[in-house]
């Protein structure tokens, strides 16, 4: 990534305001829990790994702001910070995974004093950040093996550096392949209604020197029919035990089109995105967002005010449409469940 998506600086969380890209590169500084929570809700920061990291630092901010309180009030403030951050977005499991890491720190440091607890929370958030950077690199290397020496791919939404602490999940595979000397170019789905593909993916690929073309979501079938497409690569916000994948709305449709055209469909996500407690994608909670994102998504009225809008932010792609799932642990193919459970169990032991 040419710029850092998020960083801890001067006792605050500093985020790229992704709602302002690509026209402006603006940073938002978060010094209280509510600002972090709203940044997540309003998509200032987005992408499952980045949301988790932002939430972890949000807990640190909540603790530091209660540093001079009594032990009881301090504990209450941190619990309230975690509860507020849990309410931000329901689908991305990395959010809840990161907050659980912070809860474990609280349990392990109980009674050690407010300052010692704050220090350990910050150490843990920084560790998660560094680990995410390393995980991105390993996913990139694992996934790059699936790409040809020369080829075109299609991606949906944004699963690059803007969604993580390093160079991404799905786009991390592209970056790693390019670093290996492979000639990879990208068709970026526009990704309506908020255009994360055209605004964010195209921006970061262009900044990084990777050849990219933007297409409307409903052009993917024509592109697969007319162009030689090596594969589709997407990220994920939650993966069930059977390999069903929740990702940005429109991913399911892209997977169906890929299947029809014989194009491999790859999902790239860290093990922290696995939710082995869910048997299938039918159990994944799907966030529904405000109708105004569609009704006024382009800055002006594009649908009648009086007409209701249905706006799910995610959909679930059945595992039967997924060619492979790539994580920092390797590459899983059908049947997915034994490998996904083994990955999750190995991570629990580490």
N, C-alpha and C positions, 0 to 999 in steps of 0.2 A: 504493500500500500504506500502511495506517495505521502499520505498524511495519517496520523494516528486517530482512530475513531473515538477512543476515550482514553483518558489518563487521569491519574491522581497527581494533583499539583497544588502546592501551597494549601494543604489541608482541605481541598475541595475536589469534587469530581468534575472534570472538564470534558464536554461532549461536543462532537460536530453536530450541529442542528441539521439533520438530514432532510427536514421539511423544506429547507432553503436551497438545497442542491437541485440542479446544477448551476443555477444563476449566481448563487453566492456561497462562499465558504465562510461560515459563521460558527463561532463556538459559544456554547452556553455553559456557564459555571454554576454548579449546584452546591449549595451550602446548607440545605435543609432537606429533610426526607420528602416533604410534599413536592418540592421542585424536582427531585429525582423521580418520584412516582408519576408526576404529570409528564415528565420527559418520556417515560416509557409509554404511558397511555396515548400521548399525542404523537408518537412515532418520531420524536426528536432523536431517540436512539431506538433501533429495531434490529431484528435478527436474533434468533434464539440465544446463541452464546453471548452476544453483546448485552442483551437484556439481563441475563444471569449475572454478568460481571457488574453492570450498573446497579443491580439490586444489592449485590454484596457490598459495594462501596456505599450504597444508601444506608445499609445497616451501620457501617462505620460512622457515617455522618450523624445518624441518630444517636449513637453512643457518645460520640465526642461532644455533641450539643447538650448532653445530659451529664457531662463529666463531673460537675460540681454538685450534683444532686446527692441525696442520701442513697444508700445501697438499694433500698426498696424502690425509690422513685427512679433510680437509674435502670433497674431491671424492668420496671413497668414501661419506661420510655423505649427501651430497646425492643421489648415485645410488641409495643404499638407500632414501632417502625417496621418490623417484620410483617405484622398483620396488614399494614397499609400497602406495603410493596406486593404482598400476595394478591391483593385485590386488583392489581393493575391490568394484567392480561392473562386469560385462563388457559390458552392452548399451549404456549411454549413451556415445555416441562423443565427446560434449563433454568428458568426463573425459580421454580420451586426447589430444584436440586441445589442451586447456589444458596438459597435461603436456609435450606436444611444444613448445609455446611456451616453456616454462621450459627445456627442453633446449637450444633454440636460443640462449637467453641464456647458458647455461653455455658453449656452444661459442664464442660471440662474445666472452666476457669471460675466457677461459682465460688464466691467468698474471697477471691484474690485481690479485690479492690478495683475500683472503677478504672483507674488509669491502666492497670495491668490488663484488664479485660479489653479496653479500647485498643491497646497495643497489639494484643493477640488477634483481635478482629481485623485490624489493618494488615497484619502479617498474613492472615489467611486470604483476604481479598487480593493482596498482591501475589500470593502464591497461585491462586486461581487464574489470575491474569497471565502470569508467566507460563503456567501449564497450558492455557488455551493457545498461546503462541506456538508452543512445541507441538500440541495436538494438531493445529492447522498444518504445520509442516509435514507431519507424518501422514495425515490424510491426503495431502497433496501428492506426496510421493507414492502412496498406495494406489491412488486413483489414476495417476499419470500413466501407469502401466496399461490401463484400459484404452488409452487413446492411441491412434495411429501416428505415424511419423508426420503425416500431412492430413489435415481434415478440418471439416466444419462441424460445429456443434450448435445446439439450441439450448438456451437456459431460460429459466422463468424466475421472476422476482429478482431479489438481490441476495446472493449467498457468498459474498466476497469479503474483503477487508472491512467494509462498512458494517458487516454483521457480526464481526468477531474482534479479537485482539490482534490478529495478524492478517494473513492474506486470504482467509476465508475457508469455506467448506467446498462448495461446488466450484467456485472460481479458483480456489486454492489448487484444485486439480489442473486447471488451465494454466495457472502461473507456474506450477511445478513442471508441467510438460514443456512450456516455453523455455524455462530455464535449462531443460535437458536438450534443447535444440530442436524440439518438434515445432512444426509450422501449423499452429492452431488458430482458427478464426471463429468468431462467435456471432450467432444471431441472438439478439437479446429481445425476448418478448417484452412488449411495453408494460404489461402487468397492470391492468386496470383493477380498481378505479384510481389508485394512488400513484401509479406509474413508477413503481420502484425499479422496474427494468430499464425504462428509458431515462429516468432521472438519475438513478444511482449506479446500476450495473454498467450502462454505457459510459457514464462519467468516469468510474474508476478504471475500467478497461482502457479507455482512451488515455487517461493519465498515466497508465502503466505501460503504454505502447503496444497493447494487444489489439489486433484488428477486430472491429466490432461493427455490426449493422443492427439498427433498431427495426423491429417489425411489430405491427399490431398483433394482439393475441390471436385474432381470428385469421391471421395469415400463416400460422404455423403449418397447417395442412398443405397449403400450396407450396411452401418452402420445402417441405419434406418430399413432395411429389416432384418438384422441378430441380432441386439441388441434391447433390450427393452429401447427405448428412451422416456423420460418423456415429453420433449418439446425442441423446438429450441428457443433461446433467442438472440436477436441482439439489437444493438443501432440504432441510426438514425441521419442523418445530417439535414434533413428537412422533416416535415410532413405537407401535404396539408390539407385543411379543411375537405375533405371527408375521411381522414384516409390513403390515399396513402402515402407510405413511401420511401424516398430516403435514401439509405445506400450504403456501399461499394459494388462495382461490385461483383456479385455472390450471393447477398442476394436474389434477385428475383428467381434465380434458386433453391436456398435452400428452399424457401417458397413453390415453386411448388412441390418439392420432399416431403416436410412435408405434404402437402395437400393429395398427393397420398397415403401416408402411415398412414394417420389419426393422425399425430403428431401435437399438438398445436404449433402455431407460435406466439411468443410474441415479441413485440417491446418495449424497455424501453428508454425513453428520457425525459428530462425536458421540462416544458411548453415553455421555450425560444426557443425550436426547432420547435414549431408549427409555420406555416406560413398560417394563416387564410385568408390572402389576395389572396391565390391561391386556386381555386376551386378544382383542382385535380392535381395529380402528373405529368400530361402532361405539366404543366406550370413550373415545377421545372427545373432550369438551371443545366445541367450536365457538369461537368468539364471534359475536355479531356486533357490527359497528354502526355508527349513526348513518342515517339515510343521506345526510348532507354531503357525505363523501362522494356519493354518486350524483346526487341532484345538483350539486355545485362543485363537483370535483375538478372542473377545468377553470374555475374562477368566475364562472357565470352560470346562470340557470340553464340546465340542460335537460330537465324533466319538469313537468307541471308540479307546482307546489302541492297540489291536493292529491297527487297520486302516491300511494305508499311505495316504499323502497325496501327490498330485501337485500341485506348486505352482509353475508357471512364473510369473514376475513380469511378463512381457511377451508380447504376441502380434504378429503381422505382418499388417497390412491390405494386401491386394493393391492396386496402383495403379488397377485398373479400378473400384474402389469409391470412389476419391477424386475429388471434384469439382474441388478446387483446393488447391495448396500455397502458403501465404503465408510470405514471409520479409522481411527488411529490404530485399531487392532488388526486391520486387514480388510479383506473383501469377502462378503458373505453372498452366497447364492442360494436359491431355493433348494430344499426347504429352509427358510430363514430361522425358524425358532430355535433349533439347537445351537446354532452359532451365536445368535443374539443373546441367548441365556448364558452361554459360556463367556461371552465378552462382559456381560454385566456382572457375573459372578467373579471373574478375574479382577475387575475393577474394585469390587467390594473388598477383596482380600488385600489390595495394594495399600 
